[in-house]
Amino acid sequence: MIEKIKAVALFSGGLDSILAAKIIEQHSIDVIAVHFITPFCGKVRLEDCKEPQDTIAKEAGVKILHELILKEYLEIVKHPKFGYGKNMNPCIDCKILFLKRAWQLGQELGAHFIVTGEVLDQRPMSQRMETIKLIEEEAGVSGFVVRPLSGKFLPPTIPEEKGWIKREWLLNIRGRSRKRQLELAKKLGIKNFTQPAGGCLLTDPTFSNRLRELMKHEGLDLIYVYLLKLGRHFRLSDNVRLVVGRNQIENSHLRQFKDDFIFIEPLNSKGPDALLSKEASSEDLGLALKIVARYCDNRTNVSFKMRFSKDNSQEITVEEPLPPQEVEKYRIR
């Protein structure tokens, strides 16, 4: 009986990753797409990061698995061996980790090699010839990664040498232009895909600024990473943070963390819920209430309920909010 050749494909939902999987799959190779979910996906609830990829994979006719990478990913963001990109994105370390995990998963699934949608010289940090070689070596998968879009520019891989794939299947796409990919997508009927780097908050300048500030004061913790995706953030003192909701949806998300913080909610005015670090002093608390009052509909004589723990709550009235120009002094941008 002839052995069925299998591959695992890194799947971001972007066009390149879809095309790479389809190029290999159309030659009767069983391809399983792996979507890695990190703490820095664009959704507050990590479960919500699955839905767009599920839809895209289904429309493309690709089988997909979702894998969480949480604590391991925080470690490479804290201490990237190969540094950051333009913002807080540790692209080389990220790709090494993804390839390691993909190989481990592939071994469990009986896969013979890994497929990625990388295009040579498309990204200056992680998709240069020498960097691609480095990443494979660091991940322990040298020769087992097939890059169908740029394969003709790259050295023969072990899957080629073993006859699992043929070099004529591979393309010669290089650089930042997406013209060839879009033409191929049209030919294959692929219409739905995410934009490049659209799913990683570490490439966003505003989020990266917040993250640097967090690492300086509180350190990198999963709860705080989730909170960085929400609301307005204020630094009241060295170890005291205030997070103020911007709408009802954010308020509902903030409520999920109220056991870990001092939870603040307005009683006699429509306005935001807020979370305050439990290390807050009485002065910090007074300042926090004046800031929250600034965002309430009725800004004078606002009554607040503060929940310090399940069995400890308190009510207080704030006569005047903090003036807008004073509020901005504490705002984390």
C-alpha positions as CSV (number, residue, x, y, z in Angstrom):
1,M,0.0,0.0,0.0
2,I,1.4,3.4,-1.0
3,E,1.9,5.7,2.0
4,K,-0.3,8.8,1.9
5,I,1.8,12.0,2.1
6,K,0.7,14.5,4.6
7,A,1.7,18.1,5.4
8,V,0.9,20.7,8.0
9,A,0.6,24.3,6.7
10,L,1.0,27.4,8.7
11,F,-2.3,29.3,8.2
12,S,-2.9,32.9,9.0
13,G,-5.9,33.4,6.8
14,G,-3.9,35.7,4.6
15,L,-3.8,35.1,0.8
16,D,-0.2,33.7,0.8
17,S,-1.0,31.0,3.4
18,I,-4.1,30.0,1.6
19,L,-2.4,29.7,-1.8
20,A,0.5,27.7,-0.4
21,A,-1.8,25.2,1.2
22,K,-3.9,24.9,-2.1
23,I,-0.8,24.5,-4.3
24,I,0.3,21.5,-2.4
25,E,-3.1,20.1,-1.7
26,Q,-4.1,20.0,-5.4
27,H,-1.4,17.3,-6.0
28,S,-3.2,14.8,-3.8
29,I,-1.3,15.6,-0.6
30,D,-3.3,15.7,2.6
31,V,-2.8,19.2,4.0
32,I,-3.9,20.3,7.5
33,A,-3.8,24.0,8.1
34,V,-2.7,25.1,11.6
35,H,-3.8,28.4,12.9
36,F,-1.8,29.5,15.9
37,I,-3.6,31.9,18.3
38,T,-1.4,34.1,20.4
39,P,-2.4,36.6,23.2
40,F,-1.9,39.3,20.6
41,C,-4.6,38.3,18.2
42,G,-7.0,41.2,17.4
43,K,-9.9,40.0,19.6
44,V,-10.4,40.3,23.3
45,R,-11.7,36.8,23.7
46,L,-9.2,34.4,22.1
47,E,-12.1,32.1,21.1
48,D,-13.3,34.8,18.8
49,C,-10.0,34.6,16.9
50,K,-11.1,31.3,15.4
51,E,-14.2,32.4,13.6
52,P,-12.7,34.4,10.7
53,Q,-10.1,31.7,10.0
54,D,-12.8,29.0,10.1
55,T,-14.8,30.9,7.5
56,I,-11.8,31.5,5.3
57,A,-10.6,27.9,5.5
58,K,-14.1,26.6,4.8
59,E,-14.5,28.8,1.7
60,A,-11.1,27.7,0.5
61,G,-11.8,24.0,1.1
62,V,-8.9,23.7,3.6
63,K,-9.0,21.6,6.8
64,I,-8.0,23.7,9.8
65,L,-6.8,23.2,13.4
66,H,-6.5,26.0,16.0
67,E,-3.6,25.9,18.5
68,L,-3.2,28.3,21.4
69,I,0.3,29.6,22.2
70,L,0.1,31.7,25.3
71,K,2.9,31.6,27.9
72,E,5.5,30.6,25.5
73,Y,4.6,33.5,23.3
74,L,4.8,36.0,26.2
75,E,8.3,34.8,26.8
76,I,9.5,35.6,23.3
77,V,7.9,39.0,23.5
78,K,9.7,39.7,26.8
79,H,13.1,38.4,25.6
80,P,13.3,38.0,21.8
81,K,16.6,36.4,20.9
82,F,16.6,38.1,17.5
83,G,15.0,41.4,18.5
84,Y,11.9,43.3,17.5
85,G,10.7,44.5,14.1
86,K,9.4,48.1,13.6
87,N,7.2,47.9,16.7
88,M,7.0,45.1,19.3
89,N,6.8,42.3,16.8
90,P,9.5,39.6,17.4
91,C,9.0,38.2,13.9
92,I,12.0,35.9,13.7
93,D,11.5,34.4,17.2
94,C,7.7,34.1,16.4
95,K,8.4,32.2,13.2
96,I,10.8,29.9,15.0
97,L,8.2,29.1,17.6
98,F,5.5,28.5,15.0
99,L,7.7,26.1,13.1
100,K,8.7,24.2,16.2
101,R,5.1,23.8,17.3
102,A,3.9,22.9,13.7
103,W,6.6,20.2,13.5
104,Q,5.6,18.7,16.9
105,L,1.9,18.7,15.8
106,G,2.8,17.3,12.4
107,Q,4.6,14.4,14.1
108,E,1.5,13.6,16.1
109,L,-0.6,13.7,12.9
110,G,1.8,11.7,10.8
111,A,2.8,14.7,8.6
112,H,5.9,14.5,6.5
113,F,6.7,18.2,6.1
114,I,5.6,21.8,6.8
115,V,4.2,24.3,4.3
116,T,4.3,28.0,4.6
117,G,3.1,30.9,2.5
118,E,6.4,32.9,2.9
119,V,7.5,34.9,-0.1
120,L,11.2,35.6,-0.5
121,D,12.1,39.2,0.2
122,Q,8.4,40.1,1.0
123,R,9.3,41.0,4.6
124,P,12.6,42.6,5.4
125,M,13.1,41.0,8.8
126,S,12.0,37.3,8.4
127,Q,11.8,36.5,4.7
128,R,15.4,37.0,3.5
129,M,17.3,34.0,2.2
130,E,19.8,34.0,5.1
131,T,17.0,34.5,7.7
132,I,14.9,31.7,6.3
133,K,17.9,29.4,6.7
134,L,18.5,30.6,10.3
135,I,14.8,30.2,11.3
136,E,14.8,26.6,10.0
137,E,18.0,25.8,11.9
138,E,16.8,27.4,15.2
139,A,13.5,25.5,14.9
140,G,15.2,22.2,14.2
141,V,13.3,21.7,10.9
142,S,16.0,22.3,8.3
143,G,15.0,21.0,4.9
144,F,11.5,20.1,5.9
145,V,9.8,23.4,5.1
146,V,8.3,23.9,1.7
147,R,7.5,27.4,0.5
148,P,5.5,26.9,-2.7
149,L,5.2,30.5,-3.7
150,S,9.0,31.1,-3.8
151,G,10.2,27.5,-4.0
152,K,12.1,27.8,-7.4
153,F,14.3,30.5,-5.8
154,L,15.2,28.2,-2.8
155,P,17.4,25.2,-2.5
156,P,15.8,21.8,-3.0
157,T,14.0,20.5,0.2
158,I,13.9,17.0,1.7
159,P,10.3,16.5,0.4
160,E,11.6,17.2,-3.1
161,E,14.6,14.9,-2.7
162,K,12.4,12.1,-1.4
163,G,9.9,12.6,-4.3
164,W,7.0,13.6,-2.1
165,I,6.6,16.8,-4.1
166,K,8.0,18.0,-7.5
167,R,9.9,21.2,-8.2
168,E,7.7,22.0,-11.1
169,W,4.8,22.5,-8.7
170,L,6.6,25.4,-7.1
171,L,6.4,29.1,-8.2
172,N,8.9,31.9,-8.5
173,I,7.3,34.8,-6.7
174,R,9.6,37.2,-5.0
175,G,9.3,40.7,-3.4
176,R,6.4,42.8,-2.1
177,S,4.2,42.9,-5.1
178,R,1.0,40.8,-4.7
179,K,0.0,40.8,-8.4
180,R,0.9,37.2,-9.0
181,Q,-0.9,36.0,-5.9
182,L,-4.0,37.9,-6.8
183,E,-4.0,36.4,-10.3
184,L,-3.6,32.9,-8.8
185,A,-6.4,33.6,-6.3
186,K,-8.7,34.5,-9.1
187,K,-7.8,31.4,-11.0
188,L,-8.4,29.2,-7.9
189,G,-11.6,31.1,-7.0
190,I,-10.3,32.4,-3.7
191,K,-12.1,35.6,-2.7
192,N,-12.0,35.8,1.1
193,F,-8.7,36.4,3.0
194,T,-7.3,38.6,5.7
195,Q,-5.0,41.5,5.0
196,P,-1.2,41.2,5.5
197,A,-0.2,41.5,9.3
198,G,-3.8,42.4,10.1
199,G,-4.2,39.9,12.9
200,C,-1.2,40.7,15.1
201,L,-1.5,43.7,17.5
202,L,2.3,43.7,18.0
203,T,2.7,45.4,14.6
204,D,0.4,48.2,15.7
205,P,2.3,51.3,16.9
206,T,-0.4,52.4,19.4
207,F,-0.7,49.0,21.0
208,S,3.1,48.6,21.0
209,N,3.4,51.8,23.0
210,R,0.9,50.5,25.5
211,L,2.7,47.2,25.7
212,R,6.1,48.9,26.4
213,E,4.5,50.9,29.1
214,L,3.0,47.8,30.6
215,M,6.2,45.9,30.6
216,K,8.0,48.8,32.3
217,H,5.5,48.9,35.2
218,E,3.4,45.8,35.7
219,G,5.4,43.3,33.6
220,L,3.8,41.0,31.0
221,D,0.8,39.2,32.3
222,L,-2.0,37.6,30.3
223,I,-4.8,39.5,32.1
224,Y,-3.1,42.8,31.4
225,V,-2.5,41.9,27.7
226,Y,-6.2,41.3,27.3
227,L,-6.9,44.6,29.0
228,L,-4.6,46.5,26.6
229,K,-7.1,45.7,23.9
230,L,-9.9,47.5,25.8
231,G,-10.7,51.0,26.9
232,R,-8.8,54.1,27.9
233,H,-5.7,53.5,30.0
234,F,-4.3,55.8,32.7
235,R,-1.2,55.6,34.8
236,L,-2.0,57.1,38.3
237,S,1.2,56.1,40.0
238,D,4.1,53.7,39.4
239,N,2.1,50.5,40.1
240,V,-1.4,51.7,39.7
241,R,-3.4,51.5,36.4
242,L,-6.9,52.7,35.6
243,V,-8.8,51.2,32.7
244,V,-12.0,53.0,31.6
245,G,-14.5,51.4,29.2
246,R,-15.5,53.3,26.0
247,N,-18.8,51.6,25.3
248,Q,-21.2,49.0,26.6
249,I,-19.4,46.1,24.9
250,E,-16.1,47.1,26.6
251,N,-17.9,47.5,29.9
252,S,-19.1,43.9,29.6
253,H,-15.6,42.7,29.0
254,L,-14.2,44.7,31.9
255,R,-16.7,43.1,34.2
256,Q,-15.1,39.7,33.6
257,F,-12.0,40.9,35.4
258,K,-13.6,42.7,38.4
259,D,-12.3,40.1,40.9
260,D,-8.8,41.0,40.0
261,F,-9.2,44.8,40.4
262,I,-11.2,47.4,42.2
263,F,-14.3,47.6,40.1
264,I,-15.9,51.0,39.7
265,E,-19.4,51.6,38.2
266,P,-21.5,54.8,38.1
267,L,-24.9,54.6,39.9
268,N,-26.8,57.7,39.0
269,S,-25.5,58.5,35.6
270,K,-24.8,56.6,32.3
271,G,-21.1,56.1,32.0
272,P,-18.2,53.7,31.8
273,D,-17.3,50.9,34.1
274,A,-13.6,51.0,35.2
275,L,-10.9,48.8,36.7
276,L,-8.4,50.1,39.2
277,S,-5.3,48.3,40.4
278,K,-5.8,46.8,43.9
279,E,-2.6,48.5,45.0
280,A,-4.3,51.9,44.7
281,S,-4.0,54.3,47.6
282,S,-6.9,56.4,48.8
283,E,-5.4,59.3,46.8
284,D,-5.3,57.1,43.7
285,L,-8.9,56.0,44.2
286,G,-10.0,59.6,44.5
287,L,-8.2,60.6,41.3
288,A,-9.6,57.5,39.5
289,L,-13.2,58.5,40.4
290,K,-12.7,62.0,39.1
291,I,-11.3,60.6,35.8
292,V,-14.2,58.2,35.4
293,A,-16.7,61.0,36.2
294,R,-15.2,62.9,33.3
295,Y,-16.7,60.3,30.9
296,C,-20.1,60.1,32.5
297,D,-23.2,61.7,31.0
298,N,-23.9,63.8,34.1
299,R,-20.5,64.9,35.3
300,T,-21.3,66.5,38.6
301,N,-22.4,64.8,41.8
302,V,-21.9,61.4,40.3
303,S,-22.4,58.5,42.7
304,F,-20.1,55.5,42.3
305,K,-20.1,52.0,43.7
306,M,-16.6,50.5,44.2
307,R,-16.3,46.8,44.7
308,F,-13.0,45.9,46.4
309,S,-13.8,42.2,46.8
310,K,-16.9,40.0,46.9
311,D,-17.7,41.0,50.4
312,N,-16.4,44.6,50.4
313,S,-18.0,47.4,48.5
314,Q,-18.4,51.1,49.1
315,E,-20.4,54.1,47.6
316,I,-19.1,57.6,47.1
317,T,-20.2,60.8,45.3
318,V,-17.8,62.8,43.2
319,E,-18.8,66.5,43.1
320,E,-16.7,67.5,40.1
321,P,-14.8,65.5,37.4
322,L,-11.2,66.2,36.6
323,P,-10.9,68.8,33.8
324,P,-10.1,67.2,30.4
325,Q,-6.7,68.8,30.2
326,E,-5.8,67.3,33.6
327,V,-7.2,63.9,32.6
328,E,-4.9,63.8,29.6
329,K,-1.8,64.1,31.8
330,Y,-2.5,60.6,33.1
331,R,-3.5,59.0,29.8
332,I,-1.3,56.2,28.4
333,R,-1.1,56.6,24.6
